Amino acid sequence: MGPVRAKSTLAVALGSAILLLSLQGCTYLKYRGEDAKEIIDLGVTVSAKPGFALYYDFVPVIPIGVGYVDGYFAGLGGGKFGAMPHYEKSYGAILWGQEEVGFGVYDKQDPESVRFQRTGLIGVFEGPVPGPDYMVSCPHYVHLGWVGVVASPRYLQIIDFILGFTTLDICKDDGAEKGSWSTPAPAAAPAR
């Protein structure tokens, strides 16, 4: 093989490698962006009918307060950014609590579209076990009358975002709307 042919072969191989890496880079950067949007729910709530929420749950072990809001959310929530319909119903009595939250498109009667979990030292054993999207989160809901705020760090998603830079996807949510565990899905929420 002559020097010209060797250089041509090297150029084609190098060009192919760069093309493959750039295509992977687009997906890689897209997934990192999606992971970044999932690390916190942060924004304001508004409702046409008066609502009320004073609820806090420390990394779902110590839930305290109550809340019911059926309105709209503006900010970063449910892995999406913008203005969207929002639903939140929660109550906690330190050892036991229950949380429901929906962002964007959801049906309050459909457990697949509204995140539901029990919390507190007693509640976590009752289940259902939340998916990785909200597995270790710390909800803060305040809504008085027609306006409120939401600030819920999602700690497992923060770890997923950081580890994502190594291409590790512990929440199994790269390229998926919701994360899922590799084990069978948790039991559906009971009829409410």
Disulfide bonds with the S-S distance in Angstrom:
none
